[in-house]
Amino acid sequence: MKFGNILKTITMVGALLFAFTGCSDSVDDSNLYVFKGEMVSSFLTNNSDRFSDYISLAKRTKLSKKTKSTVMELLATRGNYTVFAPTNEAVQVFVDSIMDQKNFPIDQVSDSIAEMVVKNSIIDTDQNKAYEQSDFNEGALPYQNLNDRYVTVSYDTINGKAVVVINSESRIVEPDNECENGYVHVMDKVVAMSNDEISQLISQADNCKIFSRLLQETGWAKKLNKYRDEDYEENHPEYGNAIGSTGGNVAQYKCPEHRYFGYTAFVEPDSVYEKEWGIKIQVSNFGQIENWDEVKKSIEEHCNQVDIYRQTANEAGNPEDWTNQDNVVNQFVAYHLYEDQIPFDLLVIHMNEWGYSFKNPNKLAANVTRNYESMGPQRRLFRITEGESTDGKRLNRWSSYDEDTYDEITVHDQGALVTSNNGNNSNNALNGFYYPIDRIIVYDSHVRDYVLNDRLRFDLTDYMIESGANGFGNPHRSLDFFNLPNGYLRKVYKITDESWQIVFNEVNPNSWVDVNSNEILILGQYDVTFQLPPVPVDGTYEFRWGLSNASWRGMTQIYFGDNPDNLPAIGVPLDMRAEYTSPNIGWEKDNPDDPYSAKENDKAMRNHGYMKGPKLYGLLSASGVSTSFRDGNGSNMLSMRYIVYRGLMKADKTYYVRFKNVLTNPYGQLFCDYLELVPRSIYNGEKVESIW
């Protein structure tokens, strides 16, 4: 949420009471209280000998075009603000570099430059505590700044002392000046944000010249240019309705202020191409590759050796034009790209996996994998895994696990290491991030047949390619509710006007049973169709939908197939109000002293079309997750999986699932948490499918 989130409103959903935030374009006078300590504004003013230039810019900077309230007024109100305050010297150096004039008068700086300096330097963490230096982890901070941009953190050493670096360039020289409404960190440079698109930022990196040229030659550079939906800026509704389970609790939820687009690229530095493919570039004094013809030939030869790229190109007539998306080099580049802006710490989400404490984010526990769909018409999958045993985030890691403990026992392929930053080169673009990787990645039969021969689990919120760029679905933020207007989500193929989409992120309550602690609810007399992720190979699969049945859910007819405008119905309507003890479900709590009975219960539930929730996830705990979803949550609201479909699915087809409310009651919720695509080799293979 931006501009201070001044207005705090309380609303009721079902039987639970939550707080949610409404953005305000002006400062509410009711938030102006007298405190014993300094407010951020007072701290800056009381140190005006160091911050007078920053103060003057903050007094000029409006919260938005719709208000006269300034950022300086905001910093005098209640809230939780993290301020990276540049000294007078830092402001002057920055302004001089922009204006190309030494000692340019600060009072003559344009409003746009003033806004850039001020809004990039402030993060409003809403109801969460502002950031102390000890709270920083490498990567992007969960909350965006007042310019809706992610702020990145890295570390450096100066004279043997570790220092925190913000956005690759600005160092904290005096951390943790505590105020009543936040923290002020004194900076040696203005916190600057690149306004370049992601392909432009990659082209500026002195160590990524090959991949930058590949983006240009294949035409992908021009396709990574979307930033913001300008039509949405002018025409979106401010609020949307969410109807409570009893019909009497009607709440207005704020719609997102913006609809941003974004991208994430995984980039091999030039040194990796030299090490693995023997490609050594010669660079001119102007930074251009002088031996490009030689480099181009070598890249083509190596891409032609990738069996799946070659097969796809053969079927398309072996196009030589690199801009043809069936060309082998074009396929190679596309597999490095993802259509959303994913901060480093959310490449793999750690929140409520087994053994993990969200209060101690630096201590990882069980390995967690997030699956992605790459760009390009072929719709190929890749995955990133991270946990206690992975030594970093690993792209396309392939391992075997102990069934009882979920310990990683055999690493068949350790995967490419993903790095959070690119040294002195910024990797935080206007519309995305790029991350260096330490080995070349390709989509070949090894990846398809081994790495992806697994249960493919997708968190629904994270699967929506608007979630990263727009900051929703991030469980590390405080409890948020957003109403997503129809048409906001591109993976929602069709949704009727009688449907409402609500997305939640929750750190609390800890009794909720959501994978990654986020969920989407569809309400109203809904009729909604989702596009599903692809499967890697043709074969028999189970398509499963995560459930958390409760009395305030609804009943839905499910449709499934590859023609989104004419999907056949699957089975009878699914009653999401049914209790887990219902004979039609048959859930029984695992008995640790009798593992045989647990396996028998699993078989019985599968015969009814249900499965228990995954053991990998459990109830949130500050001390570490120890109550698995398989163990229940002490209430009637449990995590389960419903087997929607079992049958043939093909890799070259796009599949859809449709949910239609069959009740006249518009208050019953459609619960959307996660889905699974599971090949027969896993659910009916030589070994029993893992309960994790």
Sequence and secondary structure as in RCSB ss.txt:
>XXXX:A:sequence
MKFGNILKTITMVGALLFAFTGCSDSVDDSNLYVFKGEMVSSFLTNNSDRFSDYISLAKRTKLSKKTKSTVMELL
ATRGNYTVFAPTNEAVQVFVDSIMDQKNFPIDQVSDSIAEMVVKNSIIDTDQNKAYEQSDFNEGALPYQNLNDRY
VTVSYDTINGKAVVVINSESRIVEPDNECENGYVHVMDKVVAMSNDEISQLISQADNCKIFSRLLQETGWAKKLN
KYRDEDYEENHPEYGNAIGSTGGNVAQYKCPEHRYFGYTAFVEPDSVYEKEWGIKIQVSNFGQIENWDEVKKSIE
EHCNQVDIYRQTANEAGNPEDWTNQDNVVNQFVAYHLYEDQIPFDLLVIHMNEWGYSFKNPNKLAANVTRNYESM
GPQRRLFRITEGESTDGKRLNRWSSYDEDTYDEITVHDQGALVTSNNGNNSNNALNGFYYPIDRIIVYDSHVRDY
VLNDRLRFDLTDYMIESGANGFGNPHRSLDFFNLPNGYLRKVYKITDESWQIVFNEVNPNSWVDVNSNEILILGQ
YDVTFQLPPVPVDGTYEFRWGLSNASWRGMTQIYFGDNPDNLPAIGVPLDMRAEYTSPNIGWEKDNPDDPYSAKE
NDKAMRNHGYMKGPKLYGLLSASGVSTSFRDGNGSNMLSMRYIVYRGLMKADKTYYVRFKNVLTNPYGQLFCDYL
ELVPRSIYNGEKVESIW
>XXXX:A:secstr
  TT  EEEEEEETTEEEEEEE  SS  GGG    SS  HHHHHHHTHHHHHHHHHHHHH BSSTT   BHHHHT
TSSS EEEEEE HHHHHHHHHHHHTSTT  GGGS HHHHHHHHHTTEEE TTS    GGG  SEE SS BTTS  
 EEEEEEETTEEEEEETTTEEEEEEEEEETTEEEEEESS      S HHHHHHH TT HHHHHHHHHHTHHHHS 
  B HHHHHH  SEEEEE TTSS EEEEE  S  B  EEEEE  HHHHHHHH     B TTS BTTHHHHHHHHH
HHHHTSHHHHHHHHHTT    TTSTTSHHHHHHHTTEESS   GGGSS  SSBTT  TT TTS  S EEEEEE S
STT  EEEEEESTTTSSEEET EEEE TTT  EEEEEE  EEE S BTTB  EETTEEEEEBSS     HHIIII
ITSS EEEEHHHHSTTHHHHT S TTS  EEEEE TTS TTEEEE TTEEEEEEE S  TT   GGGEEEEEEES
 EEEEE    SSSEEEEEEEEE   TTB EEEEEEES TTS  B SS EETT  TTSTTT      TT HHHHHH
HHHHHHHTTEEE  TTBB   TT   SBGGG  SSS   EEEEEEEEEE TTS  EEEEEE SS TT BEEE EE
EEEEHHHHTSSS     
